[in-house]
């Protein structure tokens, strides 16, 4: 019997797309029994009710035992096994239903609250955990889950090692958003017996330090291939995080968290009355649908909608102005007035609406390890940098500037004049990475310093755009004013977000780009505040297309800035390929724009003109991958965005010996179709629509060429 049971419908519009089921036993143990797009069948639960399996939360305290043969897996934690139901709150908030469940450990007095925020019309749940020490003695946390789910393989008849597939989004400088989908055996994870024991093997992923996405995106995906159902997740944190998948008592579990003692040198002692809140995470569920979306695409569709719901509103994500930035394959951090003025004129002629002066504007020569004062170079700008910004405004564009306000170069004069507690320190010494010190945003002096710089630059130069970059990883954290380096980092991460919120409050129209050597901090702690994300620093337009196709899995299309950088030596195919890369996201133009001949320049103008005809629909667009997610060896690439009655399809031919490709359009199978080529206008190649089989047949005779199509749909009765 149960004291309580909650069955929360996860909605997709007006239809139920899944459910989450919670149960409180007569003994007071709280279980999360189900979170899936599939119906809940209690007879499928592969366990006897206990405090250990299907528990809602994992909490490990220093000095407490583990109640399982676990090796390094985050299961069987204590006092999580002693937690018992106390009360709950069930409310309707602006976003949807919020369910909060309190559990108490009678031995330590620890009160643990699980927060589950549901979203109307979205099959998504957001989850986080609060721990309050209500006992008489201090207690040290070593692990707190933000979400814990068991029984992910309970549907179907096949054993879990034959039917489960894990999707992991690898992320690297120049190689962002590269998903790999693997069976468990392919990852070295095997079902070693047919009983209910557990292995010591786990599949573990995470980030360590101030680059949150330098190895992997804080995401993952698990699919039951037999049942045709998937679950995707994201961890919303700008520092260290961790997730793991493994087996326990004959089934598969998932654990999501922020920093941990074991993986990231994080621990937190709570004195009586003190509390700790974990980082938020979100999960979406999906399954094969009648509109032919795959389970993965269904979960990405839900996450895309969710990301828009949690994002701070800003006019930039509605207007989507075209950005020119002078860095990539252009000035490469060596700006001068002489170089900027012709680029400004060319960017305006091309149709750009923002012009950003990138790195190098603050130093006469080499500058990497001397940044920190942020004063313009009189050598680079003999009449003052105001001349450049005035030219930008005179050409009708918003002026922007590159900054990196979380670091100070080791040779910056200011660095020797401020105290050590401005910076991350370990073992009594300042942390140095790649010639920079890491500023600690917990310090009021650091925040005042950053505010002064921003206020000065905005007021003096009329800036409307800031490219906020970050190019080091300061490691596990700081030991100053923190009992663990990992907790010092977590406090800094949260202090930086608080500072950023206050900047946006002060300048609500200011557009702040999130950049970290491209996509090294592409997380939704930052992206729920920033309106635009630099997805990659990749300099090869052919590789950039692969990143562009995968980018909507990590960031909404209207936030994902993709470089297009045509060069004077490019042929027409390379120019149009460059432009197609950016057209289904935020156009981030650079390259040798002022040196292009007339024909090549008109091809850039044409792309931007086409972009402006449909960009208003991007903030509601849903991504779709007709050829699946590509990798760097894929020969053809295709990304689709669905907007109302239209499907925009970008298609790239890479180094393929085949000049023809068939694009399935089953996602629109109940609609009649018509197709047109939007860009480039020059007719090269051929295409035709097979309405009966819902296929678009395309011929691109040139290797490394690309084209943008619009497929319009209408009811067959119209």
C-alpha positions, -999 to +999 in steps of 0.1 A: +000+000+000+010+036-004+004+067+016+006+089-015+011+084-052+015+112-078+011+106-115+020+138-133+012+140-170+040+153-191+022+172-219+032+179-255+007+206-264-027+192-257-017+155-257-001+136-230+035+127-241+046+109-210+043+107-172+062+109-140+051+087-111+061+091-074+051+069-045+053+072-007+052+038+009+035+030+043+070+031+058+075+066+045+101+059+018+097+081-013+102+064-047+105+078-082+090+049-101+087+062-136+097+091-159+091+081-195+071+087-226+057+052-222+027+044-200+034+033-164+029-003-157+035-011-121+039-048-128+070-040-148+089-028-118+119-051-113+123-048-076+108-053-042+100-021-024+129-009-003+145+023+008+175+017-015+160+012-050+140+038-069+149+064-042+141+100-051+174+114-041+210+104-032+228+122-004+261+112+010+276+126+042+312+123+054+315+095+079+284+077+067+283+041+053+273+030+019+246+003+017+257-013-015+286-030-033+291+002-054+328+009-061+327+046-072+290+046-083+267+071-067+242+046-053+233+033-018+243+067-002+236+076+034+217+092+049+196+090+018+185+055+028+171+067+061+151+096+046+114+095+053+085+115+040+075+145+061+053+167+039+048+180+004+036+211-014+018+209-047+013+243-064+006+258-098+032+283-108+035+305-140+054+278-158+033+249-146+029+226-117+056+226-089+058+196-066+081+198-036+086+168-013+103+170+021+121+140+036+139+139+070+167+118+084+159+113+120+195+104+129+212+136+117+183+160+114+189+166+077+158+178+058+160+171+021+136+187-003+132+176-039+118+202-062+101+191-094+090+218-117+068+208-146+060+229-177+026+233-193+025+219-228+061+204-226+071+169-217+099+183-195+107+183-157+132+205-140+147+192-108+169+204-080+175+195-043+177+215-012+194+202+020+189+219+054+207+209+085+180+208+113+202+187+136+224+197+165+258+190+148+276+201+117+273+177+087+295+176+056+280+169+022+300+149-003+273+142-029+238+155-036+219+144-066+198+169-085+179+140-101+180+102-096+161+077-116+161+039-116+144+014-139+152+030-172+152-004-190+121-018-174+099-016-205+102-044-230+113-080-228+150-079-240+178-076-214+191-041-209+225-047-227+206-056-259+181-028-261+197+003-245+216+030-265+235+059-249+240+092-266+270+113-255+277+148-269+314+152-271+326+188-271+361+202-279+377+234-291+371+234-329+350+202-325+318+212-307+286+192-305+297+158-317+272+132-306+282+095-304+254+069-300+266+035-287+252+003-272+264-005-237+286-034-248+303-011-273+313+011-243+326-019-224+295-021-202+282-057-200+255-076-182+276-100-164+250-123-149+212-129-152+204-123-116+198-091-097+233-082-087+251-051-099+284-046-117+310-021-105+312-006-140+297+028-147+295+052-177+306+085-162+308+119-177+314+153-163+333+186-164+360+198-140+368+235-136+357+268-151+352+255-186+319+237-183+318+221-217+354+215-227+350+177-229+313+171-232+282+191-233+263+189-199+238+166-216+230+130-224+205+108-240+193+072-233+170+052-256+152+020-252+154+007-288+129-021-282+103+002-267+110+032-290+113+056-261+141+080-251+150+104-223+174+134-227+188+156-200+209+187-194+227+200-163+224+238-160+257+248-144+287+269-155+312+249-135+319+213-125+292+188-130+287+150-133+263+124-145+265+086-147+246+057-160+250+021-147+232-009-135+217-017-101+198-049-092+191-059-128+181-025-143+196+008-154+198+040-134+207+076-140+223+102-116+226+139-123+245+164-102+267+194-100+301+191-084+310+162-062+337+153-037+348+122-056+349+138-091+355+175-085+369+181-050+337+195-037+324+192-002+302+214+019+298+215+057+264+227+069+264+241+104+230+237+123+205+259+104+225+262+072+214+249+038+227+239+004+209+239-030+221+217-058+224+229-095+192+226-115+188+199-142+161+192-168+149+160-185+127+156-215+110+124-227+101+113-262+091+084-284+085+076-320+056+097-332+031+097-360+048+127-375+079+105-379+101+123-354+125+099-339+126+096-301+158+116-300+142+144-322+112+144-299+133+150-268+153+177-286+121+194-296+109+194-260+143+207-247+142+235-274+108+246-261+120+244-225+152+264-231+130+292-246+108+291-215+136+294-190+156+320-210+156+356-198+135+376-223+154+399-246+145+418-278+177+403-294+162+368-295+132+382-314+149+406-338+180+385-345+202+413-360+230+401-382+264+403-365+297+412-381+328+404-360+363+413-372+381+383-357+376+350-375+397+346-406+397+384-408+418+407-385+426+379-360+429+402-330+450+428-348+426+457-353+436+492-364+415+522-376+430+517-411+418+481-412+384+486-396+370+515-417+367+495-450+354+465-431+327+487-415+316+500-449+315+465-464+296+450-434+269+477-437+266+472-475+262+434-469+233+441-446+249+436-411+232+453-381+259+448-354+296+454-358+319+440-331+355+450-327+372+418-314+403+412-293+435+433-295+420+468-293+436+475-258+473+468-265+500+481-288+515+447-295+514+413-278+486+414-252+477+379-241+492+379-206+488+417-200+450+421-203+431+437-174+430+475-177+409+476-209+421+509-222+422+514-260+456+515-278+465+549-291+489+532-315+462+512-331+437+540-331+457+573-334+425+594-335+410+574-307+388+543-309+358+567-309+365+572-346+358+535-353+326+534-332+314+567-348+319+551-382+299+520-371+270+542-359+272+564-390+266+532-411+235+524-391+250+495-371+252+488-333+288+491-321+302+461-301+334+453-283+352+421-272+360+417-234+373+391-211+364+403-176+369+371-156+407+371-160+437+393-155+470+388-172+500+380-151+518+410-165+489+434-161+501+463-139+469+462-119+475+425-109+504+435-087+484+462-069+454+442-058+453+416-031+455+378-036+419+374-025+408+389-058+420+357-075+416+320-072+443+306-049+454+271-040+481+262-014+486+299-007+494+308-043+475+324-071+462+300-098+477+307-132+465+293-165+479+302-199+493+335-186+462+346-167+449+348-132+413+338-125+393+366-109+370+355-080+335+371-084+327+365-048+349+395-039+331+428-040+362+445-053+363+423-084+326+430-091+332+467-087+362+466-110+341+447-137+312+472-133+335+502-137+350+488-169+316+480-184+300+513-173+330+533-187+331+515-221+293+517-226+290+554-216+321+565-236+315+546-268+278+539-269+283+502-270+252+481-276+269+447-279+295+430-258+313+398-268+321+383-234+348+358-239+366+334-215+398+316-226+412+296-197+403+268-173+413+276-138+409+240-126+391+226-096+386+260-079+399+281-050+406+274-014+402+309-002+370+314+020+360+278+012+365+245+029+370+228-004+384+240-038+353+227-055+330+247-032+350+278-038+344+273-075+307+267-071+304+299-050+323+318-077+301+303-105+270+315-087+285+349-079+293+355-115+258+346-126+245+371-100+268+398-113+257+391-149+220+394-139+227+428-123+245+439-155+215+430-176+191+447-151+212+478-155+214+476-193+183+458-204+189+465-241+226+455-241+233+424-261+259+401-244+273+373-264+284+342-245+318+330-258+345+308-243+370+299-270+339+292-290+317+267-272+337+258-240+309+271-218+278+263-238+256+256-208+221+268-198+232+284-166+248+310-189+225+306-219+194+313-198+209+348-193+227+354-226+208+359-259+235+347-282+262+320-281+294+317-301+291+280-310+327+273-322+361+288-331+364+263-360+383+281-389+375+256-417+341+263-432+337+227-443+340+214-407+319+243-394+289+229-414+290+197-393+290+218-361+262+240-374+240+210-381+244+196-346+242+230-328+204+230-323+208+200-299+229+223-276+214+257-281+182+272-296+186+282-332+180+319-325+209+319-299+234+298-319+259+321-337+277+303-365+306+319-383+305+326-420+339+338-432+342+340-470+378+347-482+390+366-513+405+334-526+373+314-523+353+303-553+315+309-555+307+275-541+329+282-510+312+316-504+277+301-506+287+271-485+300+296-458+267+314-459+244+284-457+263+273-426+249+303-407+214+307-422+195+284-398+210+301-367+225+335-359+245+349-387+280+356-374+297+371-404+335+377-407+362+369-433+377+391-459+345+410-466+362+442-479+384+422-504+357+402-521+350+409-558+316+421-569+301+387-577+313+371-544+301+401-524+267+399-540+264+363-529+269+374-493+244+402-497+219+377-512+223+353-483+216+380-457+186+393-477+172+358-477+179+353-440+159+385-432+128+371-449+124+342-425+144+350-393+113+362-375+102+325-374+134+312-359+124+319-322+096+293-327+114+269-350+118+232-342+150+214-353+148+182-374+176+160-388+164+142-420+198+124-424+205+121-387+232+138-368+265+140-387+301+137-378+333+150-395+334+120-418+298+124-430+295+129-468+261+147-468+246+169-441+211+181-436+194+203-410+157+212-410+138+238-391+100+236-389+082+269-388+044+269-390+036+257-425+072+257-438+102+235-434+136+251-441+162+226-452+199+233-454+218+206-474+255+203-478+275+179-500+309+172-485+336+151-501+311+126-515+315+107-548+278+107-551+263+138-565+226+130-556+209+126-523+173+117-513+160+137-483+131+120-465+103+143-455+082+119-435+080+144-407+054+161-429+037+130-441+001+141-436+006+173-456+008+182-493+041+198-503+058+223-526+095+231-527+116+260-537+153+268-536+160+299-516+198+302-518+219+306-538+197+319-565+221+308-592+206+275-605+233+248-603+222+213-597+186+200-598+159+189-574+124+176-575+098+165-550+084+130-549+051+138-532+039+101-531+070+090-511+075+123-493+110+127-506+131+155-519+156+144-545+186+168-549+216+168-572+246+189-563+273+184-589+301+202-571+319+188-540+316+210-510+286+229-521+254+238-502+219+250-507+189+262-487+154+250-495+120+259-483+094+232-483+059+246-478+031+225-466-007+228-468-036+206-461-045+182-489-081+195-486-070+231-493 
